[in-house]
């Protein structure tokens, strides 16, 4: 029979063995973290600077990740003691991420089959770690799609929906990637011209998402699923159904101090898509009753003014616009829009003096706003439209002074870029083609990475071709577009112009 003393020694020995094993597990984790940090640093360099990417650099980084996988095989992780479950999970995460990064590198190298093979291995071996398995399954679907293997992509998406829940750990943590998939597949079928399959998957999407809202009511996951139901209806252009879905979404959201965005979208769909201005107005009026202290009401009141404008009730429209300006002085974006709308209402009514005064107020009171940039050229365009050339010339000079002052006071900023663009537009309105070309050339030279460059180049090419009769210069501009953005819609437009011009330019 074992004595108490012998039992105590045995217990101490077991504790010592377990402690050593735990220390070993922690040491493994530390070693794995070090190796992963080193490999990830190299990988980030390739991601940040694509110019650094080549097959040899990719192979070196893959080798670094492979070393982690070989040094810490998943089959050995069960040896970590029970109290080291966290260590085991962390090691699994590190090796899983290493495999995913290897697959990503294979894909970037164009080794599609190798990437697919690694993703499949991750899905099979990391079933206990949903975050890793989900990413692998999702990447597998995307790689099939990008490779033109659409049926396999759909199958992979379906497998993801079947095997992974639409949330992380609990319904309080929705997973947007999973919830977006049903509608994404349906929309992809629609873009491929397969209306029958699109309809089939739209119905599947709604069934899947409706089930989520029923199974996990009053959770963020249910709310996000309902939002995806809204998107599904919008993709199908089923506006009435989308409004109904938005109404349900608004009811699901917690009550706060501000009206939910779902209500604004409901009203916009009612007015813009269904032509139901009365219902849209009712929604906005209900917002005013339920959220009297919300600053977001400036948007609702502004929209009520725009609806009144559409109905031709200009007096009421101006009441709403004035209310936005007076009651919400801190909401400068809404205020600028309201001030500009006031000016348009007077212009529409034929009272140009009042309209002109309001346009000038926009420039003075809301500098830097989209409306303040638009107002000077709008005034110029008005005088040109009515043939008042002397007033147009004065407005032209005033517009140039305003825009040039913006450029001078805000060098190398988005405001300067917009000022330069509007300088070119002023010249175009006055048919001063040489000056317009110079202004656009300056924009392209000083802001080469701006999104405004491509429309500027298209406009510049048209001026050289149609107005200055310099076909060779136009050809050079269009060729520049192909160099700057070969895959953009602008490149397609430029290519058509090049084909036509090459027949006339020696």
N, C-alpha and C positions, 0 to 999 in steps of 0.2 A: 504494500500500500504506500502511495506517495505521501511523504511528510509535507507539512506546511512550508518548511524551509525549502524543500526541493521544488515545490510548486511555484514558490516565489521566484526562485532562480530561473525556472522555465518561462514564466511570464515575462521577466525582465529580458530574457533572450529573444522572445517573440517581438517585444516592443522594439528592441535594438535592430532586429532584422527588418521590420516594417519601416522603421525610421530611415535606415540605410537605403531601402528601396525607394522611399519617397524622395530622399535627397538625390538619388540617381535620376528619378523622373524630372525633378526640378532642374537638374543640371542639363538633361537632354533638351528641355524646353529652352533654357538659356542659350545653348549651343545652336539650336534650330533658329531661334530668333536672330542671333548674330548673322548666320548664313543668309537668312531671308532678307535681312536689312541690306546686306551687301549686294545681293542679287537684284533686289528691288531698286536700289539706287542706280544700278546700271540700266535697268529696264526703263526707269523714269527718264533717263537721259535720251533714250530712243524715242519715247513718247513726246517729250517736250520739243525736241529738235528732230523732225523727220529727216532732215538732211544728213543726220548721223546714221540713219538706218541703212544697213546693207546686210547681205547674207552672212558674212563672216562675223560682224558684230552681233547679229541675231543669234548665231550659233554659240558664241561665247556666253551670252546671257542665258540661253537655254541650258547650256552645260552647268552654269551656276545653280539654276533651279533643279536640274536633274540630280545634282550632288545632294541636295536636301532630301529628295525623294528616296535616293538609294541609301542614305545614311539613316533615315528614319522611316523604314517600311511600315505601312499601316498594319500589317499582320502582327507586328510586335507590340502594338499599343496596348493590347489586353494585359500585358505584363505589368503595367502601371497599377499600383495598389488601388483598392476601392476609394480610399480617401483622396487619391490623386486624379479623380475623374475630371477635374478642371484642367489639369495638366494634359490629360489625354485629349480633351476637346481642343485645347490650344494647339497641340501638335498636329491634330487632324486638320485644323484650320490652316496652319502653315503649309503642310504638304499639299492640301487641296488647292490653296491659292497658287502654289508653285506649279501644280499641274495645269491650272487654268491659264496662267501666264505663259507656260510653254505652248499651250494650244493657240493662244492669241498670236504668239510669235510665228508659229507654223503658218497660220492664216495670212499674216502680213507678208510672209515670204512667198505666198502663193502655193504652199504645200497643203492643199485642201484636205486630201485624204488623211494625212498625218494629224491635222488639227481635229478632224472628225473622230479619229481613233482615240485621241487623248480625251476629248469631251465625253465619249461613250464610256471610257474607263472611269472617269470621275463620277458619272451618273451611277454606275454599277457599284463602285467602292465606297461612296460617301452618302449612302442612304440615311445614315444616322445624323448627318449634318445637312439640314435642309437648305441653308443659305448657299452652300457650295454646290450641292446637287442641282438646285434651282438655276443658278447662274450657268452651270454647264449645259443643262437641258435647253435653256433659253438661247444660249450661244449656238447650240447645235441647230436649233430651228432657224436662226438667222443666217447661219453659214449655208444651210441648204437653200434658203431663199435667195441669197446673194449669188449662189452658184447655179441658179436656174433649175433647181430640183424642188419645184414647188410642192408636188404631192408629198414628198418626204418632209418638207418644212411643215406642212399642215399636220401631218402625223405627229411630228415632234411637238408642235404647239398643243395638240390634243392630249398627248401624253403628259405634258406639263400640267395642264388643267386637271387631269385625272389624279395625278400623284402628289401635287403640292397644294396646300391650303391657300386661300386668298389673303392670308395675313401672317405676320411674324409672331409666333408664340401665342398671341391672344387676338381676338377680334378687335381689341383696342389699338392694334398696330397693323393697319391695312397695308397690303403689298400692291402698290400701284402697277407694277410690272405685270403681275398675274391678272389683276382685274382688267387691264387694258387689252389683254390678248384676244378675247372673243370678238370684240368690235374691230380690232386691228386686222384679224384674218378676214372678216366679212368685208371690210373696206378694201383690203388687198385684192380680193376676188372682184370687187366692183371696178377697181382701177385696171384690172386685167381684161375687163369686158365680159366677164362671165356672170351675167345678171342672175341666172338661176342659182348658181352656187352662192352668190352674194346674198340672195334672199334666204337661202337655207341657213347660212351662217349668221345672218342677222337674227333669225328666229332662235337659233341656238344660243346666241349671245344674250338675248333677252331672257330666255329660260334659265340660263346659268346665273345671270345677275339677279333675276327675280328670286331665285332660290336662296341666294345669299342674303338678300334683304329680309326674307322670311325666317331663315334659320338663325340669323344673328341680329335681331331687331335692336334699335336704339344703341348701335355701336358705330364707331368711325368706319369700320369695314362696310357696314350696310349703307352708310351715307355715300361712301366713295363708289360703291356698286350702283347706287341710284344715280349718281352723277354720270357713270358710264352708260346707264340706260338712256339718259338724256342725250349723250353724245351719239349713241346708236341711232336714235330717232332723227337727230340732226343730219347724220351722214346719209340717211335715207330720204332726207328732205320731207319728212313727215312732221310738219310744223305743229299741227294740232296735238299730236301725240307727244311731241317734245314739250309743249306748254303744260300738258297734263302731268308729265313726268317731273317737270320743274316745280310744279305746284306741290307734288308729293315730297320732293327733295326739300323744299322750303319748310314744310311741316316737320320734317325729320330733324332739322338743324336746331341746336340749342338756342334759346331766346337770348338775345344780346341787346346792346344799346344801338347797334346799327342794323339797317335792313340787309338781309343776305344778298349776295350777288345773284342768287337764283331768281329773286324777284325782279331785278333789273333786266335779266335775260328774258324772263317771261314777257315783260312789257315790250321789250325790243322785238321779240318774235311776233307778238300780237300786232304791233304797228307796221313793222318792216316786211314781214312774210305773210301775215294773214290779212293785213289791211284793216284790222279791227282797232281803230283809233279809240273808240269808246272804252273798250276793255283795257287798253293800255293806260288810258287816263285814269280809270278806276284803280288800277294797280298802284299807280303813283300816288293818288289821293289817299289810298289805304296806308301807304308808307308814311305819309305826313301825319296821319292819325296815330299810328302805332309807334313811331320813332321820332317824336317831336324834337328831341335834343341832339339828333345825329347830324354831324357835319356832312355826311353822305347825302343828305337831303338836297344839297346844292345840285347834285346830278339829277335828282328826281324833278326838281323845280325847273331846271334847265330843259329837261326832256319834255315837260309839260308845255313850256314855251314853244319848243320846236313842233310839238303836235298841234298847238293852236295856230302856229304859222302855216302848217300844212293845210289846215282847215280854212285858211284865209281870214282867221280872226286875229288881225294884226294888233288891235288894241289890247286884247287879252294876252297875246304873246309878249308884247312889250312889258306888261305888268309882271309876268313871270321873269323875264330877263332882268328887269330892274330889281326885282326881289333878290335874285342871285347876287347881283353886284352889291346891294346894300346890306343884306343879312349875312353874307358869307365872305367878308373881305379877305380872309386868310386863304380861301380856296381860289387861288389866282388862275389856275387852269380853267375852271368853270367860269370865273369872272371874265376872262379874255374871250371865251367863246360867246358868253352872253352879250358882252359889249359889241362884238363883231356882228352878232345876230341882230342886235338893235339897229346897227347901221344898215344892214341888209333890208330890214323891214321898212325903214324910211325910203331907201332907194327903190324898193319894189313898189312902194306907194307913190313914187314920183317926187318925194320931197328931198331933193339932192342936198340942199343946204344942211338939213338936219343929219342926213346920212354922212356927209363930209365931216361934220363936227364929231360924230360918233367914231368914225374911222380914225380921226386924229387922236381921240381919247384913247383908243386901243394902243396906239403907238406910244403915247405919253404914260399911260397908266400900267401897261403890261409889257414893258420892254423885254425882249427875249422870247416872248411867246410866239407860237406859230402864226397867230392872227396878226401880231405886230409886224412880222416879216411880210405877211401877205398884203396888208393895208396900203402901203405906198404904191405898189404896182397895180392894185385894184383901182385906186383913184386914177392913175395914169390910163389904165385900160378903159375906164368909164369915159374919159374925155376923148380918147381915140375913137371909141365906138360911136360917139355922137358928133364926131367931126369938129370938135373944138380944138383946133390945132395949137393955138396960142396957149390955152390953158394946159393942153397936153404937154407942151414944151416946158412950161413952168413946173408941172407935176413931175416930169422926167428928171429935171435938174434936182428937185427936192428929193425924189426917190434915191437918186445916185448919192446925194449928200448923206442921207440917212444910212444907206447900206455901206458906203465907204467909211463912215464914222464908226460903224459897228466893227468892220474889218480892222481898222486902225487901233481901236481900243481893246480888241480881244484877239490878238495875234495867236495863231496856232491853236485855236479852240473850235469846237463845233459851231459856235455863234459866228465866228469869222468865215467858216466854210459856208454857212447859210447866207451870210451877207454877200459873199462872192457869187454864189449861185443866183441870188436875186439881182445883182448887178447885171449879170448876163441876161436875165429875163427882161430887165428894163430896156436894154439895148434891143432885144428881139422885138419887144412891143413897139419900139420906135423904128423898126426896120433898119437899125444901124448895124449892118451885118459885120463890118470889119471890127467894130468895137465889141460886138457880141462874141466873135471868134476869139479876140484877144482875151476877153474875160474868161471864156471857157478854157482856153489854153493855160491861163494862169491858175485856174482851179485845179486842172489835171496835174500841173507841175508842182503846186504847193501842197496838195492833199492826195498823193498818189494811192493811198490805201483806203480812202474814203469810199463808202457805198455810193456816193454821189458821182464818182468818176465815170461809171459806165453810162448813166443817162447823159452826163455831160459830153462824153465822146460821141454818143449817138446824135445828139443835137449838133455838135461841132461838125460831124461828117455831113449832116444834112445841109448845114449852112454853107460849107465849102462846095458841096455838089449843086444845090438848088439855087443859091442866091449869089455866091461869089464866082460860080462857074470855074472852080478849080478842082477838076475831077481827080487830078493826081494827088492833091492834098487830102481829098475825101477818101481816096483809096488807102492812103497811109494811115488815116485815122481808123478806118474799119479794120485794117490789118492789126493795128495796135489792140483793138478789142479782142481779137482772136488770141493774141498773145497773153493779154491780162486775164481773161476769163473764158477759156476755150469751151467750157461746158455750161455756160450761162445762156439764158434766153436771148441776151443781147448779142452773143456770138452768133446765134442762128440768124438774127436780123442782119448783122454785119456781113455774114457769109452770103446772104442773098444779094446785098448791095454790091459786094465784091464781084460776084458772078456777072452782074449786070454791067458794072463799070469796066471790067476787064475787056469787054467787047468794044468799048469806046476809047479807052486809054491805050496809046501805043506801047 
